[in-house]
Amino acid sequence: MFKKNNIRETLGVTQEELAILLQVSRSQLSLYEIGKRKLPQAATLLLANLLTNAQAKNKAKLNEKQIFAENEVAYLNELLVKNEYKLTIITKKIEKTKQQQQLKLGASNLIAFFEKENATKKANPILKSIQKKAENKNNMQKQLIQLQIKKEVLQFENKIIKKYIKFSKT
């Protein structure tokens, strides 16, 4: 189960400290470690109990790490779902903004046409209304750029989360 050389390492103590704990001399412990002598029965029983306890604690730590890893993957999956939802929303906003931008472009073209044709006075109030709608074209362009940047950031986050999930499963 444990090699004699690994006993101190497993327990995290020096040779002198282990000798004191087992109530033997350091030289007696040294001879035991190199296989030239046996430990007294009381020291052997105490050492067995120490190693059993250390092994149980190591198993508990391993279980703790496994539980943490499972929780981490669950959390990352939750983040991934939220990220994909945000990505869907942003994509829809981009599409809607592009449609609005297309409508405003059409309105601008319509206004330009009527201005060339010297529109009648009856059409003038309608043209002014259309022109007001079309004037927000620059704001639309800025909004579209911001949405596209957000989309790219979310796509990048998505890749990172997937990498973390893959790494956590190994």
C-alpha positions as CSV (number, residue, x, y, z in Angstrom):
1,M,0.0,0.0,0.0
2,F,2.6,2.6,1.1
3,K,6.3,2.4,0.4
4,K,8.5,3.1,3.4
5,N,10.1,6.0,1.5
6,N,6.7,7.6,1.0
7,I,5.4,7.3,4.5
8,R,6.8,10.6,5.7
9,E,5.8,12.3,2.4
10,T,2.2,11.0,2.8
11,L,2.0,12.2,6.4
12,G,3.8,15.4,5.6
13,V,6.4,15.2,8.4
14,T,10.2,15.0,8.7
15,Q,12.0,11.9,9.8
16,E,12.7,13.4,13.2
17,E,9.1,14.4,13.7
18,L,7.8,10.9,12.7
19,A,10.3,9.3,15.0
20,I,9.0,11.5,17.9
21,L,5.4,10.7,17.0
22,L,6.1,7.0,17.0
23,Q,8.2,7.2,20.2
24,V,11.3,5.7,18.6
25,S,14.7,7.1,17.8
26,R,15.5,8.7,14.5
27,S,18.1,6.1,13.8
28,Q,15.6,3.3,14.5
29,L,13.2,4.9,12.1
30,S,15.9,5.3,9.5
31,L,16.9,1.6,9.7
32,Y,13.2,0.7,9.3
33,E,12.9,2.9,6.2
34,I,15.9,1.3,4.5
35,G,14.5,-2.2,5.5
36,K,17.2,-3.3,8.0
37,R,15.0,-3.4,11.1
38,K,11.4,-3.6,12.2
39,L,9.7,-1.1,14.3
40,P,8.4,-2.0,17.8
41,Q,4.9,-3.3,17.8
42,A,3.4,-0.2,19.4
43,A,5.1,2.0,16.8
44,T,3.9,-0.2,14.0
45,L,0.3,0.0,15.2
46,L,0.5,3.7,15.6
47,L,2.0,4.1,12.1
48,A,-0.8,1.9,10.7
49,N,-3.4,4.1,12.3
50,L,-1.7,7.3,11.1
51,L,-1.5,5.9,7.5
52,T,-5.1,4.7,7.6
53,N,-6.2,8.2,8.7
54,A,-4.1,9.9,6.1
55,Q,-5.5,7.6,3.4
56,A,-9.1,8.3,4.4
57,K,-8.4,12.1,4.3
58,N,-6.8,11.8,0.9
59,K,-9.9,9.9,-0.4
60,A,-12.2,12.6,1.1
61,K,-10.1,15.3,-0.6
62,L,-10.4,13.4,-3.9
63,N,-14.2,13.2,-3.5
64,E,-14.3,16.9,-2.7
65,K,-12.4,17.7,-5.9
66,Q,-14.7,15.5,-7.9
67,I,-17.8,17.2,-6.5
68,F,-16.2,20.6,-7.2
69,A,-15.4,19.5,-10.7
70,E,-19.0,18.3,-11.3
71,N,-20.4,21.6,-9.8
72,E,-18.0,23.5,-12.0
73,V,-19.2,21.8,-15.2
74,A,-22.8,22.4,-14.2
75,Y,-22.1,26.0,-13.6
76,L,-20.3,26.3,-16.9
77,N,-23.2,24.6,-18.7
78,E,-25.5,27.1,-17.1
79,L,-23.3,30.0,-18.3
80,L,-23.3,28.5,-21.8
81,V,-27.1,28.4,-21.9
82,K,-27.4,32.0,-20.7
83,N,-24.7,33.1,-23.2
84,E,-26.5,31.3,-26.1
85,Y,-29.8,33.0,-25.0
86,K,-28.1,36.4,-25.0
87,L,-26.6,35.6,-28.4
88,T,-30.0,34.8,-29.8
89,I,-31.5,38.0,-28.5
90,I,-28.6,40.1,-29.9
91,T,-28.9,38.4,-33.3
92,K,-32.6,39.2,-33.4
93,K,-31.9,42.8,-32.5
94,I,-29.3,43.1,-35.2
95,E,-31.8,41.7,-37.8
96,K,-34.5,44.2,-36.6
97,T,-32.0,47.1,-36.7
98,K,-31.0,46.2,-40.2
99,Q,-34.7,46.1,-41.3
100,Q,-35.3,49.5,-39.7
101,Q,-32.2,50.8,-41.4
102,Q,-33.4,49.5,-44.8
103,L,-36.8,51.2,-44.2
104,K,-35.0,54.5,-43.4
105,L,-32.9,54.2,-46.5
106,G,-36.1,53.7,-48.5
107,A,-37.6,56.7,-46.9
108,S,-34.5,58.8,-47.7
109,N,-34.7,57.7,-51.3
110,L,-38.3,58.6,-51.4
111,I,-37.6,62.1,-50.1
112,A,-34.8,62.5,-52.6
113,F,-37.1,61.5,-55.4
114,F,-39.8,64.0,-54.4
115,E,-37.3,66.8,-53.9
116,K,-36.0,66.3,-57.5
117,E,-39.6,66.3,-58.8
118,N,-40.5,69.4,-56.8
119,A,-43.3,67.8,-54.9
120,T,-46.7,69.4,-54.6
121,K,-47.7,71.3,-51.4
122,K,-50.1,68.5,-50.5
123,A,-47.2,66.0,-50.2
124,N,-45.0,68.4,-48.3
125,P,-46.3,67.6,-44.7
126,I,-46.0,63.8,-45.4
127,L,-42.5,64.3,-46.7
128,K,-41.5,66.2,-43.6
129,S,-42.8,63.3,-41.5
130,I,-40.9,60.8,-43.5
131,Q,-37.8,62.9,-43.4
132,K,-37.9,63.0,-39.5
133,K,-38.0,59.2,-39.5
134,A,-35.1,59.0,-41.9
135,E,-32.9,61.4,-40.0
136,N,-32.1,58.9,-37.3
137,K,-30.1,56.9,-39.8
138,N,-26.7,57.7,-38.2
139,N,-27.9,56.6,-34.8
140,M,-29.1,53.4,-36.4
141,Q,-25.6,52.8,-37.8
142,K,-24.0,53.3,-34.4
143,Q,-26.5,51.0,-32.7
144,L,-25.9,48.4,-35.3
145,I,-22.1,48.6,-34.7
146,Q,-22.6,48.3,-31.0
147,L,-24.9,45.2,-31.4
148,Q,-22.4,43.5,-33.7
149,I,-19.6,44.1,-31.2
150,K,-21.8,42.6,-28.4
151,K,-22.5,39.6,-30.7
152,E,-18.8,39.0,-31.3
153,V,-18.0,39.3,-27.6
154,L,-20.8,36.8,-26.8
155,Q,-19.5,34.4,-29.5
156,F,-16.0,34.7,-28.1
157,E,-17.3,34.0,-24.5
158,N,-19.2,31.0,-25.9
159,K,-15.9,29.6,-27.3
160,I,-14.1,30.2,-23.9
161,I,-16.9,28.6,-21.9
162,K,-16.9,25.5,-24.2
163,K,-13.1,25.2,-23.7
164,Y,-13.5,25.4,-19.9
165,I,-16.2,22.7,-20.1
166,K,-14.0,20.5,-22.2
167,F,-11.0,21.1,-19.8
168,S,-13.1,20.5,-16.7
169,K,-14.4,17.1,-17.9
170,T,-10.8,15.8,-18.3
